[in-house]
Amino acid sequence: MRDLTHCVKNPPVSSEGFASLSVPTHRASTIVFPDAKSYLERKYRGPDGFTYGLHGTPTTRALEARLTALEDGVRTALLPSGQAAIAVTLLTLLNAGDTVLIPDSAYPPVKGFAANYLAPRGIHHRVYDQNIGAGIADLIDDTVKLVWVESPGSTTMEVQDIPAIADAAHARGALVGCDNTWATPLNFKPLKHGVDFSIEAITKYISGHSDLLMGSISVNTVEHHRRLKDTMRMLGIGVSPDDCFLVLRGLETMGVRVRHMAQHALAFAQALVSSPAAERVLHPALPSCPGHTLWQRDFTGATGVFSVVLRRGYEAGVADALSQMKVFQIGASWGGTHSLIVPMEIARDRALSSWDEATTILRISVGLEDPDDLREDLEALFRNIESAHPVTA
């Protein structure tokens, strides 16, 4: 071979004797075949075979396998974000004339996707009370093909009776999808509680460093996985092997990260219960939180995100008080090493839950900074909020 060919062709290099603890990053668009016959028959390789980089490399397969083991599932598909994982699940399972039931406490973009994208295409949705439990059976008619659950609920932390909902859905031929991002598969395994599609926003605790976007769908049958992969293939959806490498690396510390965050988040939540500015503290491990008994029954632990509902009148000082924080930062998402806090107003996102338009909720995500620094920062925050509250005679 001549020089220009040597610049391009890879000579054989032995890997004998090389054993690394790190998963290699396999980047590819084109995947070559040993002969023409193999190429012509590539569609028969199935969803686990390698045909084109968009559909997976050994790096993405390694992450899929690790997540499948954590979820106690059969297969996992990787998506560019948690919302993409939700959207692909709905697009795979629903056709014109079908209905999906969505809890009022779900991540707002789920209802937005149903109303703004699915509805114009003839796919219906109905919002249900997240606390309905087995009573959801009364809402499932012949058009309902999917029941969506998110437990704990987005921001407001209600815990749903997932086994009862799954039993009712399956009895009427409907499937169940679950957003399990808050708990992670370390604290709750949806597929073991009757769920058919377990969704994780890998962006958060699983990757753990606030530097990438990814989602996953884990399932308990090969057929569910095949249908998801068919949808992804038609939409041209895939994930970066480099991002998968970062997730695989972050995943190795998820256990210690989540345990540490959960421990201190609960301590902060317990302390804030007595704050004059706090109407309620929403943390599933607190007996006062909606669904606490269900959380005790079904979950093996908590994570580092909880919310504080401020008393009416105390919202006046929130903006200035948040701006004075020294350790917590203001930003969307959660589950990374940095502690975050955001003010939330959820009344516009709720159809059934009675939340006053003036209600301000502080969503708090505890990271890995020194717990004493975080405690002092939260104490200063609530002192500042309280001092701005007008004194009435």
C-alpha positions in Angstrom: 0.0 0.0 0.0 1.1 3.5 -0.7 1.4 6.4 1.8 -2.0 8.0 1.3 -3.6 4.6 1.9 -1.6 4.1 5.1 -2.9 7.5 6.3 -6.4 6.1 6.2 -6.3 2.3 6.7 -6.0 0.9 10.2 -3.4 -1.8 10.5 -4.2 -4.7 12.8 -3.1 -3.9 16.4 -3.3 -6.6 19.0 -5.2 -5.8 22.3 -4.0 -9.0 24.0 -3.0 -8.2 27.5 -4.8 -4.9 27.7 -7.6 -4.8 30.2 -9.1 -1.5 31.3 -11.7 -0.6 33.9 -13.0 2.1 31.6 -15.5 1.4 28.8 -14.0 2.4 25.4 -15.7 5.2 23.5 -16.6 3.8 20.1 -17.5 6.7 17.7 -19.1 5.9 14.4 -21.4 6.9 11.7 -20.5 4.3 9.1 -20.2 0.7 10.2 -18.5 -1.5 7.7 -19.5 -5.1 6.8 -17.2 -8.0 6.0 -18.9 -8.7 2.6 -21.7 -7.5 0.3 -24.1 -10.3 1.5 -23.8 -9.1 5.1 -24.6 -5.6 4.1 -27.7 -6.6 2.0 -29.0 -8.6 5.0 -28.2 -5.9 7.6 -31.9 -5.4 8.5 -32.0 -9.0 9.9 -29.4 -8.1 12.6 -32.3 -6.8 14.7 -32.3 -3.9 17.2 -29.3 -5.3 19.1 -27.2 -5.6 16.0 -24.8 -2.9 14.6 -25.8 -1.4 11.3 -25.2 2.4 11.6 -23.7 4.7 14.2 -27.0 6.5 14.8 -28.6 3.2 16.1 -25.8 2.3 18.5 -22.1 1.4 19.1 -20.6 -0.8 21.7 -20.4 2.2 24.0 -24.1 2.9 23.9 -24.8 -0.8 24.3 -22.7 -0.9 27.4 -24.8 1.9 29.0 -28.0 0.3 27.9 -27.0 -2.9 29.5 -26.0 -1.3 32.7 -29.3 0.6 33.0 -31.3 -2.5 32.1 -29.6 -4.3 35.0 -30.4 -1.4 37.4 -34.0 -1.3 36.2 -34.5 -5.1 36.4 -35.7 -4.9 32.8 -35.1 -6.7 29.5 -33.9 -3.9 27.2 -33.2 -0.2 27.4 -33.3 2.5 24.7 -31.3 5.8 25.0 -32.7 9.2 23.9 -31.3 12.7 23.7 -33.2 13.9 26.8 -35.8 12.9 29.4 -38.5 14.7 27.5 -37.5 13.0 24.3 -37.8 9.6 26.1 -41.4 10.6 27.2 -42.3 11.8 23.7 -41.0 8.7 21.9 -42.9 6.5 24.4 -46.2 8.3 23.6 -45.6 8.4 19.9 -44.8 4.7 19.9 -47.9 3.6 21.8 -50.6 6.0 20.6 -52.5 6.4 17.4 -55.3 8.7 16.2 -58.4 8.1 18.3 -56.4 6.8 21.3 -56.2 8.5 24.8 -53.5 8.8 27.3 -54.2 9.6 31.0 -51.8 12.0 32.6 -51.6 12.9 36.3 -52.1 16.6 37.2 -48.8 16.6 39.0 -46.7 15.5 36.0 -43.8 17.4 34.5 -45.6 20.2 32.7 -44.0 19.5 29.2 -45.8 16.1 29.2 -49.2 17.8 29.2 -47.8 20.4 26.8 -46.7 17.7 24.4 -50.1 16.0 24.6 -52.1 19.3 24.1 -49.9 20.9 21.5 -48.5 18.0 19.4 -50.6 14.9 20.0 -54.1 16.6 20.0 -53.8 18.2 16.5 -53.0 14.7 15.3 -56.1 13.1 16.7 -54.6 11.7 19.9 -56.4 12.6 23.1 -55.4 13.1 26.7 -57.2 13.5 29.9 -55.7 14.8 33.2 -56.5 12.8 36.3 -56.0 13.4 40.1 -52.6 11.9 41.0 -54.0 10.6 44.3 -56.8 8.5 42.6 -55.1 5.1 43.1 -57.2 2.2 42.0 -60.1 4.6 41.3 -58.4 5.3 38.0 -60.3 2.2 36.7 -63.4 4.4 36.3 -61.5 6.6 33.9 -60.2 3.9 31.6 -62.5 3.4 28.6 -61.8 1.6 25.3 -59.8 4.5 23.9 -57.3 4.6 26.8 -54.1 2.9 25.6 -51.6 4.4 28.1 -51.7 5.6 31.7 -48.9 7.9 32.6 -47.5 8.2 36.2 -44.9 10.3 37.8 -44.1 9.6 41.4 -43.2 11.7 43.3 -45.0 14.4 41.4 -43.1 17.2 39.8 -42.3 19.9 42.4 -45.2 19.0 44.7 -43.9 15.5 45.5 -47.2 13.5 45.7 -46.5 9.7 45.7 -48.9 7.7 43.5 -50.2 4.2 44.2 -48.4 2.8 41.2 -49.2 -1.0 41.7 -52.9 -0.2 42.1 -52.9 2.0 39.0 -51.0 -0.6 37.0 -53.4 -3.4 38.0 -56.4 -1.3 36.9 -54.7 -0.3 33.6 -53.7 -3.8 32.7 -57.1 -5.2 33.6 -58.5 -3.0 30.8 -55.8 -3.6 28.3 -53.9 -0.3 28.8 -50.1 0.0 29.3 -48.3 2.1 32.0 -45.4 4.5 31.6 -43.6 6.0 34.6 -41.2 9.0 34.9 -38.9 7.6 37.6 -36.3 10.5 37.5 -36.7 11.6 41.2 -36.2 8.2 42.7 -33.7 6.7 40.2 -33.7 2.9 39.9 -31.7 2.8 43.2 -34.8 3.8 45.2 -37.7 2.5 43.0 -37.9 0.0 40.2 -41.1 0.7 38.3 -40.9 -2.5 36.2 -41.1 -4.5 39.4 -44.3 -2.7 40.4 -46.4 -3.3 37.2 -45.1 -0.5 35.0 -44.3 -1.3 31.3 -42.1 1.7 30.4 -39.7 3.1 33.0 -38.3 6.5 31.9 -35.3 8.3 33.4 -34.0 11.7 32.7 -30.3 10.6 32.7 -29.5 14.3 32.6 -30.0 14.4 36.4 -28.8 11.9 39.0 -27.6 9.2 36.7 -25.1 11.4 34.8 -24.8 13.5 37.9 -22.6 16.4 36.8 -25.0 18.9 35.0 -22.9 18.7 31.7 -25.0 16.5 29.3 -28.6 15.7 28.2 -29.9 12.2 27.9 -32.9 10.0 28.7 -33.7 6.3 28.8 -36.7 4.0 28.4 -36.4 0.6 30.1 -38.9 -2.1 29.3 -39.7 -5.7 30.3 -40.3 -7.2 26.9 -38.3 -7.4 23.7 -41.3 -6.4 21.7 -41.7 -3.1 23.5 -38.1 -2.4 22.8 -38.4 -3.2 19.1 -41.3 -0.8 18.8 -39.4 1.9 20.5 -36.4 1.4 18.3 -38.5 1.4 15.2 -39.9 4.8 16.2 -36.4 6.2 17.0 -35.1 4.9 13.6 -37.9 6.6 11.7 -37.3 9.9 13.6 -33.5 9.6 13.2 -32.9 9.7 17.0 -29.7 8.6 18.6 -27.2 9.6 21.3 -23.6 10.5 21.3 -21.1 7.8 22.4 -19.0 10.5 24.1 -22.0 11.4 26.2 -22.6 7.7 27.0 -19.0 7.5 28.2 -19.6 10.4 30.6 -22.8 8.8 31.8 -21.0 5.5 32.4 -18.4 7.3 34.4 -20.9 9.3 36.4 -23.0 6.2 37.0 -20.2 4.6 39.0 -20.6 7.2 41.8 -24.4 7.6 41.7 -24.9 5.4 44.8 -22.6 7.4 47.1 -23.8 10.7 45.6 -27.5 10.0 46.0 -27.1 8.6 49.5 -25.1 11.7 50.6 -27.6 14.1 49.0 -30.6 12.3 50.4 -29.3 12.3 54.0 -28.7 16.0 54.1 -31.8 17.0 52.0 -34.0 15.2 54.6 -32.2 17.0 57.5 -32.7 20.4 55.8 -36.3 19.6 55.1 -36.9 18.6 58.7 -35.3 21.8 59.9 -37.4 24.0 57.6 -40.7 22.6 58.8 -40.4 25.1 61.8 -39.7 28.1 59.7 -42.3 30.9 60.0 -42.1 31.4 56.2 -42.9 27.7 55.4 -46.5 26.8 54.9 -45.5 23.2 54.0 -42.3 21.3 53.3 -42.9 18.7 50.6 -40.5 15.7 51.0 -41.9 12.1 50.6 -39.9 11.0 53.7 -41.7 13.5 55.9 -44.9 12.0 57.5 -46.8 15.2 56.6 -46.1 14.9 52.9 -48.9 13.5 50.6 -48.3 9.8 49.8 -45.7 9.3 52.6 -47.3 5.9 53.5 -47.0 4.8 49.9 -43.4 6.0 49.7 -42.6 3.9 52.8 -44.3 0.9 51.2 -42.8 1.0 47.7 -39.5 3.0 47.9 -36.2 2.0 49.4 -35.0 5.6 49.9 -35.1 9.2 48.9 -33.0 11.6 46.9 -31.9 15.2 47.3 -34.8 17.2 45.8 -37.6 18.6 47.9 -39.9 21.7 47.9 -41.0 24.4 50.4 -44.4 26.0 50.0 -44.1 29.6 51.3 -46.9 31.2 53.4 -48.9 33.9 51.7 -47.2 37.3 52.1 -43.7 35.9 52.3 -43.2 35.8 48.5 -42.4 39.5 48.5 -38.8 39.0 49.7 -38.0 35.9 47.7 -36.3 37.4 44.7 -33.9 39.5 46.8 -33.2 36.7 49.3 -32.4 34.2 46.5 -30.0 36.7 44.9 -28.0 36.9 48.2 -27.3 33.1 48.5 -23.6 32.2 48.5 -23.6 28.5 47.8 -26.9 27.5 46.2 -27.3 28.7 42.7 -30.4 29.5 40.7 -30.9 27.2 37.7 -33.1 24.7 36.0 -32.8 20.9 36.4 -31.3 19.1 39.4 -29.4 16.0 40.5 -25.9 17.3 39.8 -23.0 18.0 42.2 -24.0 21.7 42.6 -26.8 22.7 44.8 -29.7 24.5 43.1 -32.8 26.4 44.1 -35.6 27.9 42.0 -38.8 29.7 42.7 -41.8 27.9 41.2 -45.4 29.1 40.5 -47.4 26.0 39.4 -51.0 27.1 39.5 -51.1 27.6 35.7 -49.8 24.1 35.1 -52.5 22.4 37.2 -56.0 21.6 36.0 -57.3 19.7 39.1 -55.1 20.5 42.0 -56.1 23.6 43.9 -53.0 25.8 44.0 -53.5 29.6 44.5 -52.0 31.8 41.8 -50.0 33.6 44.5 -48.4 30.5 45.9 -44.6 30.4 45.6 -42.8 27.1 45.9 -39.0 26.9 46.4 -37.6 23.7 44.8 -34.3 22.7 46.4 -31.8 20.3 45.0 -29.0 19.4 47.4 -25.5 18.8 45.9 -22.1 17.8 47.3 -20.9 21.0 48.9 -20.1 21.0 52.6 -23.4 20.4 54.4 -22.7 23.2 57.0 -22.2 25.7 54.2 -25.5 24.6 52.7 -27.3 24.7 56.0 -26.0 28.2 56.7 -27.0 29.4 53.2 -30.6 28.1 53.7 -30.8 29.6 57.1 -29.7 33.0 55.8 -32.2 32.6 52.9 -35.2 32.1 55.2 -34.0 34.8 57.6 -34.0 37.2 54.7 -37.4 36.1 53.5 -38.8 36.4 57.0 -37.3 39.9 57.5 -38.9 41.1 54.3 -42.4 40.0 55.5 -44.4 43.1 56.5 -45.3 43.1 60.2 -49.0 43.5 60.8 -50.4 45.2 63.9 
